[in-house]
Amino acid sequence: MEKEKDYFWYYVGGIIVAVAITVFMVKSSEHGKYETAARAIAEDATNSSYR
């Protein structure tokens, strides 16, 4: 009787890589999201809701 190969660690590694890629893509897509607000705050500090 031949033992079936266990792919558990391959699945775990694949999931970790997929999550890392997803986090990287989401983080890079939102990079410029708040740039307009940051410029407005830099021009006039009273423009910010954080005082």
mmCIF entry with sequence, helices, sheets and N, C-alpha, C, O atoms, coordinates in Angstrom:
data_MODEL
# 
_entry.id   MODEL 
# 
_entity.id                         1 
_entity.type                       polymer 
_entity.pdbx_number_of_molecules   1 
# 
_entity_poly.entity_id                      1 
_entity_poly.type                           'polypeptide(L)' 
_entity_poly.nstd_linkage                   no 
_entity_poly.nstd_monomer                   no 
_entity_poly.pdbx_seq_one_letter_code       MEKEKDYFWYYVGGIIVAVAITVFMVKSSEHGKYETAARAIAEDATNSSYR 
_entity_poly.pdbx_seq_one_letter_code_can   MEKEKDYFWYYVGGIIVAVAITVFMVKSSEHGKYETAARAIAEDATNSSYR 
_entity_poly.pdbx_strand_id                 A 
# 
loop_
_entity_poly_seq.entity_id 
_entity_poly_seq.num 
_entity_poly_seq.mon_id 
_entity_poly_seq.hetero 
1 1  MET n 
1 2  GLU n 
1 3  LYS n 
1 4  GLU n 
1 5  LYS n 
1 6  ASP n 
1 7  TYR n 
1 8  PHE n 
1 9  TRP n 
1 10 TYR n 
1 11 TYR n 
1 12 VAL n 
1 13 GLY n 
1 14 GLY n 
1 15 ILE n 
1 16 ILE n 
1 17 VAL n 
1 18 ALA n 
1 19 VAL n 
1 20 ALA n 
1 21 ILE n 
1 22 THR n 
1 23 VAL n 
1 24 PHE n 
1 25 MET n 
1 26 VAL n 
1 27 LYS n 
1 28 SER n 
1 29 SER n 
1 30 GLU n 
1 31 HIS n 
1 32 GLY n 
1 33 LYS n 
1 34 TYR n 
1 35 GLU n 
1 36 THR n 
1 37 ALA n 
1 38 ALA n 
1 39 ARG n 
1 40 ALA n 
1 41 ILE n 
1 42 ALA n 
1 43 GLU n 
1 44 ASP n 
1 45 ALA n 
1 46 THR n 
1 47 ASN n 
1 48 SER n 
1 49 SER n 
1 50 TYR n 
1 51 ARG n 
# 
_struct_asym.id          A 
_struct_asym.entity_id   1 
# 
loop_
_struct_conf.conf_type_id 
_struct_conf.id 
_struct_conf.pdbx_PDB_helix_id 
_struct_conf.beg_label_comp_id 
_struct_conf.beg_label_asym_id 
_struct_conf.beg_label_seq_id 
_struct_conf.pdbx_beg_PDB_ins_code 
_struct_conf.end_label_comp_id 
_struct_conf.end_label_asym_id 
_struct_conf.end_label_seq_id 
_struct_conf.pdbx_end_PDB_ins_code 
_struct_conf.beg_auth_comp_id 
_struct_conf.beg_auth_asym_id 
_struct_conf.beg_auth_seq_id 
_struct_conf.end_auth_comp_id 
_struct_conf.end_auth_asym_id 
_struct_conf.end_auth_seq_id 
_struct_conf.pdbx_PDB_helix_class 
_struct_conf.details 
_struct_conf.pdbx_PDB_helix_length 
HELX_P HELX_P1 AA1 PHE A 8  ? SER A 29 ? PHE A 8  SER A 29 1 ? 22 
HELX_P HELX_P2 AA2 GLU A 35 ? GLU A 43 ? GLU A 35 GLU A 43 1 ? 9  
HELX_P HELX_P3 AA3 ALA A 45 ? ASN A 47 ? ALA A 45 ASN A 47 5 ? 3  
# 
_struct_conf_type.id          HELX_P 
_struct_conf_type.criteria    ? 
_struct_conf_type.reference   ? 
# 
loop_
_atom_site.group_PDB 
_atom_site.id 
_atom_site.type_symbol 
_atom_site.label_atom_id 
_atom_site.label_alt_id 
_atom_site.label_comp_id 
_atom_site.label_asym_id 
_atom_site.label_entity_id 
_atom_site.label_seq_id 
_atom_site.pdbx_PDB_ins_code 
_atom_site.Cartn_x 
_atom_site.Cartn_y 
_atom_site.Cartn_z 
_atom_site.occupancy 
_atom_site.B_iso_or_equiv 
_atom_site.pdbx_formal_charge 
_atom_site.auth_seq_id 
_atom_site.auth_comp_id 
_atom_site.auth_asym_id 
_atom_site.auth_atom_id 
_atom_site.pdbx_PDB_model_num 
ATOM 1   N N  . MET A 1 1  ? 0.841   -1.192 0.000  1.00 0.00 ? 1  MET A N  1 
ATOM 2   C CA . MET A 1 1  ? 0.000   0.000  0.000  1.00 0.00 ? 1  MET A CA 1 
ATOM 3   C C  . MET A 1 1  ? 0.882   1.250  0.000  1.00 0.00 ? 1  MET A C  1 
ATOM 4   O O  . MET A 1 1  ? 1.766   1.394  0.844  1.00 0.00 ? 1  MET A O  1 
ATOM 5   N N  . GLU A 1 2  ? 0.634   2.144  -0.947 1.00 0.00 ? 2  GLU A N  1 
ATOM 6   C CA . GLU A 1 2  ? 1.440   3.358  -1.073 1.00 0.00 ? 2  GLU A CA 1 
ATOM 7   C C  . GLU A 1 2  ? 0.780   4.495  -0.311 1.00 0.00 ? 2  GLU A C  1 
ATOM 8   O O  . GLU A 1 2  ? -0.429  4.703  -0.411 1.00 0.00 ? 2  GLU A O  1 
ATOM 9   N N  . LYS A 1 3  ? 1.581   5.231  0.450  1.00 0.00 ? 3  LYS A N  1 
ATOM 10  C CA . LYS A 1 3  ? 1.059   6.348  1.247  1.00 0.00 ? 3  LYS A CA 1 
ATOM 11  C C  . LYS A 1 3  ? 0.841   7.559  0.335  1.00 0.00 ? 3  LYS A C  1 
ATOM 12  O O  . LYS A 1 3  ? 1.698   7.889  -0.484 1.00 0.00 ? 3  LYS A O  1 
ATOM 13  N N  . GLU A 1 4  ? -0.309  8.213  0.484  1.00 0.00 ? 4  GLU A N  1 
ATOM 14  C CA . GLU A 1 4  ? -0.628  9.396  -0.317 1.00 0.00 ? 4  GLU A CA 1 
ATOM 15  C C  . GLU A 1 4  ? 0.182   10.586 0.188  1.00 0.00 ? 4  GLU A C  1 
ATOM 16  O O  . GLU A 1 4  ? 0.326   10.780 1.395  1.00 0.00 ? 4  GLU A O  1 
ATOM 17  N N  . LYS A 1 5  ? 0.711   11.380 -0.743 1.00 0.00 ? 5  LYS A N  1 
ATOM 18  C CA . LYS A 1 5  ? 1.525   12.529 -0.361 1.00 0.00 ? 5  LYS A CA 1 
ATOM 19  C C  . LYS A 1 5  ? 0.650   13.611 0.277  1.00 0.00 ? 5  LYS A C  1 
ATOM 20  O O  . LYS A 1 5  ? -0.457  13.892 -0.183 1.00 0.00 ? 5  LYS A O  1 
ATOM 21  N N  . ASP A 1 6  ? 1.171   14.201 1.335  1.00 0.00 ? 6  ASP A N  1 
ATOM 22  C CA . ASP A 1 6  ? 0.437   15.225 2.074  1.00 0.00 ? 6  ASP A CA 1 
ATOM 23  C C  . ASP A 1 6  ? 0.825   16.609 1.546  1.00 0.00 ? 6  ASP A C  1 
ATOM 24  O O  . ASP A 1 6  ? 2.000   16.976 1.558  1.00 0.00 ? 6  ASP A O  1 
ATOM 25  N N  . TYR A 1 7  ? -0.157  17.365 1.087  1.00 0.00 ? 7  TYR A N  1 
ATOM 26  C CA . TYR A 1 7  ? 0.085   18.694 0.518  1.00 0.00 ? 7  TYR A CA 1 
ATOM 27  C C  . TYR A 1 7  ? -0.309  19.819 1.469  1.00 0.00 ? 7  TYR A C  1 
ATOM 28  O O  . TYR A 1 7  ? -0.485  20.958 1.037  1.00 0.00 ? 7  TYR A O  1 
ATOM 29  N N  . PHE A 1 8  ? -0.450  19.514 2.757  1.00 0.00 ? 8  PHE A N  1 
ATOM 30  C CA . PHE A 1 8  ? -0.913  20.496 3.731  1.00 0.00 ? 8  PHE A CA 1 
ATOM 31  C C  . PHE A 1 8  ? -0.047  21.759 3.723  1.00 0.00 ? 8  PHE A C  1 
ATOM 32  O O  . PHE A 1 8  ? -0.577  22.868 3.646  1.00 0.00 ? 8  PHE A O  1 
ATOM 33  N N  . TRP A 1 9  ? 1.271   21.605 3.802  1.00 0.00 ? 9  TRP A N  1 
ATOM 34  C CA . TRP A 1 9  ? 2.145   22.775 3.887  1.00 0.00 ? 9  TRP A CA 1 
ATOM 35  C C  . TRP A 1 9  ? 2.178   23.557 2.576  1.00 0.00 ? 9  TRP A C  1 
ATOM 36  O O  . TRP A 1 9  ? 2.419   24.764 2.582  1.00 0.00 ? 9  TRP A O  1 
ATOM 37  N N  . TYR A 1 10 ? 1.939   22.883 1.459  1.00 0.00 ? 10 TYR A N  1 
ATOM 38  C CA . TYR A 1 10 ? 1.824   23.597 0.182  1.00 0.00 ? 10 TYR A CA 1 
ATOM 39  C C  . TYR A 1 10 ? 0.582   24.487 0.179  1.00 0.00 ? 10 TYR A C  1 
ATOM 40  O O  . TYR A 1 10 ? 0.622   25.619 -0.302 1.00 0.00 ? 10 TYR A O  1 
ATOM 41  N N  . TYR A 1 11 ? -0.516  23.970 0.718  1.00 0.00 ? 11 TYR A N  1 
ATOM 42  C CA . TYR A 1 11 ? -1.745  24.770 0.809  1.00 0.00 ? 11 TYR A CA 1 
ATOM 43  C C  . TYR A 1 11 ? -1.546  25.957 1.746  1.00 0.00 ? 11 TYR A C  1 
ATOM 44  O O  . TYR A 1 11 ? -1.950  27.076 1.429  1.00 0.00 ? 11 TYR A O  1 
ATOM 45  N N  . VAL A 1 12 ? -0.928  25.716 2.893  1.00 0.00 ? 12 VAL A N  1 
ATOM 46  C CA . VAL A 1 12 ? -0.682  26.801 3.852  1.00 0.00 ? 12 VAL A CA 1 
ATOM 47  C C  . VAL A 1 12 ? 0.208   27.871 3.215  1.00 0.00 ? 12 VAL A C  1 
ATOM 48  O O  . VAL A 1 12 ? -0.073  29.064 3.330  1.00 0.00 ? 12 VAL A O  1 
ATOM 49  N N  . GLY A 1 13 ? 1.269   27.449 2.551  1.00 0.00 ? 13 GLY A N  1 
ATOM 50  C CA . GLY A 1 13 ? 2.161   28.402 1.882  1.00 0.00 ? 13 GLY A CA 1 
ATOM 51  C C  . GLY A 1 13 ? 1.451   29.187 0.793  1.00 0.00 ? 13 GLY A C  1 
ATOM 52  O O  . GLY A 1 13 ? 1.664   30.391 0.649  1.00 0.00 ? 13 GLY A O  1 
ATOM 53  N N  . GLY A 1 14 ? 0.611   28.508 0.027  1.00 0.00 ? 14 GLY A N  1 
ATOM 54  C CA . GLY A 1 14 ? -0.147  29.184 -1.027 1.00 0.00 ? 14 GLY A CA 1 
ATOM 55  C C  . GLY A 1 14 ? -1.103  30.220 -0.477 1.00 0.00 ? 14 GLY A C  1 
ATOM 56  O O  . GLY A 1 14 ? -1.243  31.307 -1.037 1.00 0.00 ? 14 GLY A O  1 
ATOM 57  N N  . ILE A 1 15 ? -1.761  29.884 0.616  1.00 0.00 ? 15 ILE A N  1 
ATOM 58  C CA . ILE A 1 15 ? -2.689  30.831 1.245  1.00 0.00 ? 15 ILE A CA 1 
ATOM 59  C C  . ILE A 1 15 ? -1.934  32.050 1.769  1.00 0.00 ? 15 ILE A C  1 
ATOM 60  O O  . ILE A 1 15 ? -2.394  33.181 1.608  1.00 0.00 ? 15 ILE A O  1 
ATOM 61  N N  . ILE A 1 16 ? -0.773  31.825 2.397  1.00 0.00 ? 16 ILE A N  1 
ATOM 62  C CA . ILE A 1 16 ? 0.020   32.938 2.922  1.00 0.00 ? 16 ILE A CA 1 
ATOM 63  C C  . ILE A 1 16 ? 0.473   33.855 1.789  1.00 0.00 ? 16 ILE A C  1 
ATOM 64  O O  . ILE A 1 16 ? 0.409   35.078 1.916  1.00 0.00 ? 16 ILE A O  1 
ATOM 65  N N  . VAL A 1 17 ? 0.926   33.273 0.692  1.00 0.00 ? 17 VAL A N  1 
ATOM 66  C CA . VAL A 1 17 ? 1.362   34.078 -0.456 1.00 0.00 ? 17 VAL A CA 1 
ATOM 67  C C  . VAL A 1 17 ? 0.184   34.860 -1.043 1.00 0.00 ? 17 VAL A C  1 
ATOM 68  O O  . VAL A 1 17 ? 0.330   36.034 -1.384 1.00 0.00 ? 17 VAL A O  1 
ATOM 69  N N  . ALA A 1 18 ? -0.976  34.218 -1.161 1.00 0.00 ? 18 ALA A N  1 
ATOM 70  C CA . ALA A 1 18 ? -2.158  34.890 -1.716 1.00 0.00 ? 18 ALA A CA 1 
ATOM 71  C C  . ALA A 1 18 ? -2.586  36.066 -0.832 1.00 0.00 ? 18 ALA A C  1 
ATOM 72  O O  . ALA A 1 18 ? -2.928  37.132 -1.344 1.00 0.00 ? 18 ALA A O  1 
ATOM 73  N N  . VAL A 1 19 ? -2.571  35.880 0.476  1.00 0.00 ? 19 VAL A N  1 
ATOM 74  C CA . VAL A 1 19 ? -2.950  36.963 1.391  1.00 0.00 ? 19 VAL A CA 1 
ATOM 75  C C  . VAL A 1 19 ? -1.944  38.104 1.305  1.00 0.00 ? 19 VAL A C  1 
ATOM 76  O O  . VAL A 1 19 ? -2.331  39.272 1.300  1.00 0.00 ? 19 VAL A O  1 
ATOM 77  N N  . ALA A 1 20 ? -0.656  37.775 1.237  1.00 0.00 ? 20 ALA A N  1 
ATOM 78  C CA . ALA A 1 20 ? 0.369   38.813 1.145  1.00 0.00 ? 20 ALA A CA 1 
ATOM 79  C C  . ALA A 1 20 ? 0.209   39.631 -0.144 1.00 0.00 ? 20 ALA A C  1 
ATOM 80  O O  . ALA A 1 20 ? 0.335   40.855 -0.124 1.00 0.00 ? 20 ALA A O  1 
ATOM 81  N N  . ILE A 1 21 ? -0.067  38.956 -1.252 1.00 0.00 ? 21 ILE A N  1 
ATOM 82  C CA . ILE A 1 21 ? -0.267  39.659 -2.519 1.00 0.00 ? 21 ILE A CA 1 
ATOM 83  C C  . ILE A 1 21 ? -1.500  40.548 -2.452 1.00 0.00 ? 21 ILE A C  1 
ATOM 84  O O  . ILE A 1 21 ? -1.475  41.682 -2.930 1.00 0.00 ? 21 ILE A O  1 
ATOM 85  N N  . THR A 1 22 ? -2.576  40.044 -1.864 1.00 0.00 ? 22 THR A N  1 
ATOM 86  C CA . THR A 1 22 ? -3.808  40.824 -1.737 1.00 0.00 ? 22 THR A CA 1 
ATOM 87  C C  . THR A 1 22 ? -3.588  42.073 -0.889 1.00 0.00 ? 22 THR A C  1 
ATOM 88  O O  . THR A 1 22 ? -4.026  43.162 -1.258 1.00 0.00 ? 22 THR A O  1 
ATOM 89  N N  . VAL A 1 23 ? -2.905  41.914 0.251  1.00 0.00 ? 23 VAL A N  1 
ATOM 90  C CA . VAL A 1 23 ? -2.632  43.065 1.122  1.00 0.00 ? 23 VAL A CA 1 
ATOM 91  C C  . VAL A 1 23 ? -1.774  44.092 0.389  1.00 0.00 ? 23 VAL A C  1 
ATOM 92  O O  . VAL A 1 23 ? -2.031  45.292 0.484  1.00 0.00 ? 23 VAL A O  1 
ATOM 93  N N  . PHE A 1 24 ? -0.759  43.632 -0.341 1.00 0.00 ? 24 PHE A N  1 
ATOM 94  C CA . PHE A 1 24 ? 0.109   44.545 -1.085 1.00 0.00 ? 24 PHE A CA 1 
ATOM 95  C C  . PHE A 1 24 ? -0.680  45.308 -2.146 1.00 0.00 ? 24 PHE A C  1 
ATOM 96  O O  . PHE A 1 24 ? -0.487  46.512 -2.318 1.00 0.00 ? 24 PHE A O  1 
ATOM 97  N N  . MET A 1 25 ? -1.566  44.615 -2.857 1.00 0.00 ? 25 MET A N  1 
ATOM 98  C CA . MET A 1 25 ? -2.345  45.264 -3.917 1.00 0.00 ? 25 MET A CA 1 
ATOM 99  C C  . MET A 1 25 ? -3.309  46.297 -3.341 1.00 0.00 ? 25 MET A C  1 
ATOM 100 O O  . MET A 1 25 ? -3.454  47.385 -3.898 1.00 0.00 ? 25 MET A O  1 
ATOM 101 N N  . VAL A 1 26 ? -3.968  45.968 -2.235 1.00 0.00 ? 26 VAL A N  1 
ATOM 102 C CA . VAL A 1 26 ? -4.905  46.916 -1.616 1.00 0.00 ? 26 VAL A CA 1 
ATOM 103 C C  . VAL A 1 26 ? -4.148  48.123 -1.082 1.00 0.00 ? 26 VAL A C  1 
ATOM 104 O O  . VAL A 1 26 ? -4.591  49.261 -1.242 1.00 0.00 ? 26 VAL A O  1 
ATOM 105 N N  . LYS A 1 27 ? -3.007  47.875 -0.447 1.00 0.00 ? 27 LYS A N  1 
ATOM 106 C CA . LYS A 1 27 ? -2.226  48.976 0.109  1.00 0.00 ? 27 LYS A CA 1 
ATOM 107 C C  . LYS A 1 27 ? -1.723  49.907 -0.989 1.00 0.00 ? 27 LYS A C  1 
ATOM 108 O O  . LYS A 1 27 ? -1.760  51.126 -0.822 1.00 0.00 ? 27 LYS A O  1 
ATOM 109 N N  . SER A 1 28 ? -1.260  49.365 -2.091 1.00 0.00 ? 28 SER A N  1 
ATOM 110 C CA . SER A 1 28 ? -0.740  50.215 -3.168 1.00 0.00 ? 28 SER A CA 1 
ATOM 111 C C  . SER A 1 28 ? -1.859  50.927 -3.916 1.00 0.00 ? 28 SER A C  1 
ATOM 112 O O  . SER A 1 28 ? -1.633  52.013 -4.450 1.00 0.00 ? 28 SER A O  1 
ATOM 113 N N  . SER A 1 29 ? -3.053  50.355 -3.971 1.00 0.00 ? 29 SER A N  1 
ATOM 114 C CA . SER A 1 29 ? -4.146  51.012 -4.691 1.00 0.00 ? 29 SER A CA 1 
ATOM 115 C C  . SER A 1 29 ? -4.703  52.201 -3.914 1.00 0.00 ? 29 SER A C  1 
ATOM 116 O O  . SER A 1 29 ? -5.285  53.106 -4.512 1.00 0.00 ? 29 SER A O  1 
ATOM 117 N N  . GLU A 1 30 ? -4.535  52.214 -2.602 1.00 0.00 ? 30 GLU A N  1 
ATOM 118 C CA . GLU A 1 30 ? -5.050  53.319 -1.790 1.00 0.00 ? 30 GLU A CA 1 
ATOM 119 C C  . GLU A 1 30 ? -3.965  54.327 -1.447 1.00 0.00 ? 30 GLU A C  1 
ATOM 120 O O  . GLU A 1 30 ? -4.169  55.183 -0.585 1.00 0.00 ? 30 GLU A O  1 
ATOM 121 N N  . HIS A 1 31 ? -2.824  54.241 -2.101 1.00 0.00 ? 31 HIS A N  1 
ATOM 122 C CA . HIS A 1 31 ? -1.701  55.112 -1.763 1.00 0.00 ? 31 HIS A CA 1 
ATOM 123 C C  . HIS A 1 31 ? -2.052  56.585 -1.951 1.00 0.00 ? 31 HIS A C  1 
ATOM 124 O O  . HIS A 1 31 ? -1.773  57.390 -1.062 1.00 0.00 ? 31 HIS A O  1 
ATOM 125 N N  . GLY A 1 32 ? -2.648  56.958 -3.066 1.00 0.00 ? 32 GLY A N  1 
ATOM 126 C CA . GLY A 1 32 ? -2.925  58.358 -3.341 1.00 0.00 ? 32 GLY A CA 1 
ATOM 127 C C  . GLY A 1 32 ? -4.306  58.812 -2.912 1.00 0.00 ? 32 GLY A C  1 
ATOM 128 O O  . GLY A 1 32 ? -4.747  59.904 -3.270 1.00 0.00 ? 32 GLY A O  1 
ATOM 129 N N  . LYS A 1 33 ? -4.978  57.989 -2.157 1.00 0.00 ? 33 LYS A N  1 
ATOM 130 C CA . LYS A 1 33 ? -6.373  58.252 -1.800 1.00 0.00 ? 33 LYS A CA 1 
ATOM 131 C C  . LYS A 1 33 ? -6.537  59.554 -1.012 1.00 0.00 ? 33 LYS A C  1 
ATOM 132 O O  . LYS A 1 33 ? -7.478  60.310 -1.252 1.00 0.00 ? 33 LYS A O  1 
ATOM 133 N N  . TYR A 1 34 ? -5.632  59.812 -0.084 1.00 0.00 ? 34 TYR A N  1 
ATOM 134 C CA . TYR A 1 34 ? -5.788  60.971 0.798  1.00 0.00 ? 34 TYR A CA 1 
ATOM 135 C C  . TYR A 1 34 ? -4.840  62.105 0.425  1.00 0.00 ? 34 TYR A C  1 
ATOM 136 O O  . TYR A 1 34 ? -4.613  63.016 1.222  1.00 0.00 ? 34 TYR A O  1 
ATOM 137 N N  . GLU A 1 35 ? -4.291  62.051 -0.776 1.00 0.00 ? 35 GLU A N  1 
ATOM 138 C CA . GLU A 1 35 ? -3.321  63.059 -1.173 1.00 0.00 ? 35 GLU A CA 1 
ATOM 139 C C  . GLU A 1 35 ? -3.940  64.454 -1.281 1.00 0.00 ? 35 GLU A C  1 
ATOM 140 O O  . GLU A 1 35 ? -3.312  65.439 -0.894 1.00 0.00 ? 35 GLU A O  1 
ATOM 141 N N  . THR A 1 36 ? -5.151  64.543 -1.798 1.00 0.00 ? 36 THR A N  1 
ATOM 142 C CA . THR A 1 36 ? -5.826  65.843 -1.927 1.00 0.00 ? 36 THR A CA 1 
ATOM 143 C C  . THR A 1 36 ? -6.063  66.462 -0.559 1.00 0.00 ? 36 THR A C  1 
ATOM 144 O O  . THR A 1 36 ? -5.830  67.656 -0.368 1.00 0.00 ? 36 THR A O  1 
ATOM 145 N N  . ALA A 1 37 ? -6.524  65.662 0.392  1.00 0.00 ? 37 ALA A N  1 
ATOM 146 C CA . ALA A 1 37 ? -6.767  66.164 1.743  1.00 0.00 ? 37 ALA A CA 1 
ATOM 147 C C  . ALA A 1 37 ? -5.455  66.582 2.405  1.00 0.00 ? 37 ALA A C  1 
ATOM 148 O O  . ALA A 1 37 ? -5.410  67.589 3.111  1.00 0.00 ? 37 ALA A O  1 
ATOM 149 N N  . ALA A 1 38 ? -4.414  65.830 2.185  1.00 0.00 ? 38 ALA A N  1 
ATOM 150 C CA . ALA A 1 38 ? -3.118  66.163 2.785  1.00 0.00 ? 38 ALA A CA 1 
ATOM 151 C C  . ALA A 1 38 ? -2.599  67.493 2.245  1.00 0.00 ? 38 ALA A C  1 
ATOM 152 O O  . ALA A 1 38 ? -2.029  68.287 2.994  1.00 0.00 ? 38 ALA A O  1 
ATOM 153 N N  . ARG A 1 39 ? -2.791  67.738 0.955  1.00 0.00 ? 39 ARG A N  1 
ATOM 154 C CA . ARG A 1 39 ? -2.358  69.015 0.370  1.00 0.00 ? 39 ARG A CA 1 
ATOM 155 C C  . ARG A 1 39 ? -3.174  70.171 0.940  1.00 0.00 ? 39 ARG A C  1 
ATOM 156 O O  . ARG A 1 39 ? -2.625  71.233 1.234  1.00 0.00 ? 39 ARG A O  1 
ATOM 157 N N  . ALA A 1 40 ? -4.482  69.969 1.098  1.00 0.00 ? 40 ALA A N  1 
ATOM 158 C CA . ALA A 1 40 ? -5.331  71.038 1.645  1.00 0.00 ? 40 ALA A CA 1 
ATOM 159 C C  . ALA A 1 40 ? -4.937  71.349 3.084  1.00 0.00 ? 40 ALA A C  1 
ATOM 160 O O  . ALA A 1 40 ? -4.910  72.511 3.489  1.00 0.00 ? 40 ALA A O  1 
ATOM 161 N N  . ILE A 1 41 ? -4.635  70.319 3.845  1.00 0.00 ? 41 ILE A N  1 
ATOM 162 C CA . ILE A 1 41 ? -4.218  70.532 5.238  1.00 0.00 ? 41 ILE A CA 1 
ATOM 163 C C  . ILE A 1 41 ? -2.860  71.231 5.281  1.00 0.00 ? 41 ILE A C  1 
ATOM 164 O O  . ILE A 1 41 ? -2.626  72.083 6.138  1.00 0.00 ? 41 ILE A O  1 
ATOM 165 N N  . ALA A 1 42 ? -1.971  70.875 4.364  1.00 0.00 ? 42 ALA A N  1 
ATOM 166 C CA . ALA A 1 42 ? -0.648  71.506 4.332  1.00 0.00 ? 42 ALA A CA 1 
ATOM 167 C C  . ALA A 1 42 ? -0.764  72.991 4.001  1.00 0.00 ? 42 ALA A C  1 
ATOM 168 O O  . ALA A 1 42 ? -0.001  73.803 4.525  1.00 0.00 ? 42 ALA A O  1 
ATOM 169 N N  . GLU A 1 43 ? -1.708  73.350 3.139  1.00 0.00 ? 43 GLU A N  1 
ATOM 170 C CA . GLU A 1 43 ? -1.905  74.757 2.790  1.00 0.00 ? 43 GLU A CA 1 
ATOM 171 C C  . GLU A 1 43 ? -2.473  75.544 3.962  1.00 0.00 ? 43 GLU A C  1 
ATOM 172 O O  . GLU A 1 43 ? -2.031  76.656 4.251  1.00 0.00 ? 43 GLU A O  1 
ATOM 173 N N  . ASP A 1 44 ? -3.459  74.956 4.633  1.00 0.00 ? 44 ASP A N  1 
ATOM 174 C CA . ASP A 1 44 ? -4.135  75.656 5.724  1.00 0.00 ? 44 ASP A CA 1 
ATOM 175 C C  . ASP A 1 44 ? -4.401  74.656 6.844  1.00 0.00 ? 44 ASP A C  1 
ATOM 176 O O  . ASP A 1 44 ? -5.287  73.810 6.724  1.00 0.00 ? 44 ASP A O  1 
ATOM 177 N N  . ALA A 1 45 ? -3.651  74.748 7.915  1.00 0.00 ? 45 ALA A N  1 
ATOM 178 C CA . ALA A 1 45 ? -3.754  73.778 9.020  1.00 0.00 ? 45 ALA A CA 1 
ATOM 179 C C  . ALA A 1 45 ? -5.122  73.829 9.706  1.00 0.00 ? 45 ALA A C  1 
ATOM 180 O O  . ALA A 1 45 ? -5.523  72.848 10.333 1.00 0.00 ? 45 ALA A O  1 
ATOM 181 N N  . THR A 1 46 ? -5.838  74.934 9.603  1.00 0.00 ? 46 THR A N  1 
ATOM 182 C CA . THR A 1 46 ? -7.163  75.019 10.211 1.00 0.00 ? 46 THR A CA 1 
ATOM 183 C C  . THR A 1 46 ? -8.198  74.218 9.417  1.00 0.00 ? 46 THR A C  1 
ATOM 184 O O  . THR A 1 46 ? -9.337  74.059 9.855  1.00 0.00 ? 46 THR A O  1 
ATOM 185 N N  . ASN A 1 47 ? -7.797  73.719 8.252  1.00 0.00 ? 47 ASN A N  1 
ATOM 186 C CA . ASN A 1 47 ? -8.656  72.925 7.400  1.00 0.00 ? 47 ASN A CA 1 
ATOM 187 C C  . ASN A 1 47 ? -8.843  71.500 7.929  1.00 0.00 ? 47 ASN A C  1 
ATOM 188 O O  . ASN A 1 47 ? -9.716  70.768 7.464  1.00 0.00 ? 47 ASN A O  1 
ATOM 189 N N  . SER A 1 48 ? -8.031  71.121 8.886  1.00 0.00 ? 48 SER A N  1 
ATOM 190 C CA . SER A 1 48 ? -8.048  69.747 9.380  1.00 0.00 ? 48 SER A CA 1 
ATOM 191 C C  . SER A 1 48 ? -9.052  69.593 10.505 1.00 0.00 ? 48 SER A C  1 
ATOM 192 O O  . SER A 1 48 ? -9.296  70.533 11.261 1.00 0.00 ? 48 SER A O  1 
ATOM 193 N N  . SER A 1 49 ? -9.632  68.410 10.617 1.00 0.00 ? 49 SER A N  1 
ATOM 194 C CA . SER A 1 49 ? -10.531 68.143 11.729 1.00 0.00 ? 49 SER A CA 1 
ATOM 195 C C  . SER A 1 49 ? -9.737  67.661 12.950 1.00 0.00 ? 49 SER A C  1 
ATOM 196 O O  . SER A 1 49 ? -10.300 67.488 14.031 1.00 0.00 ? 49 SER A O  1 
ATOM 197 N N  . TYR A 1 50 ? -8.442  67.446 12.775 1.00 0.00 ? 50 TYR A N  1 
ATOM 198 C CA . TYR A 1 50 ? -7.560  67.048 13.881 1.00 0.00 ? 50 TYR A CA 1 
ATOM 199 C C  . TYR A 1 50 ? -6.790  68.263 14.342 1.00 0.00 ? 50 TYR A C  1 
ATOM 200 O O  . TYR A 1 50 ? -5.872  68.728 13.665 1.00 0.00 ? 50 TYR A O  1 
ATOM 201 N N  . ARG A 1 51 ? -7.167  68.771 15.491 1.00 0.00 ? 51 ARG A N  1 
ATOM 202 C CA . ARG A 1 51 ? -6.506  69.993 15.987 1.00 0.00 ? 51 ARG A CA 1 
ATOM 203 C C  . ARG A 1 51 ? -5.776  69.721 17.265 1.00 0.00 ? 51 ARG A C  1 
ATOM 204 O O  . ARG A 1 51 ? -5.162  70.626 17.829 1.00 0.00 ? 51 ARG A O  1 
# 
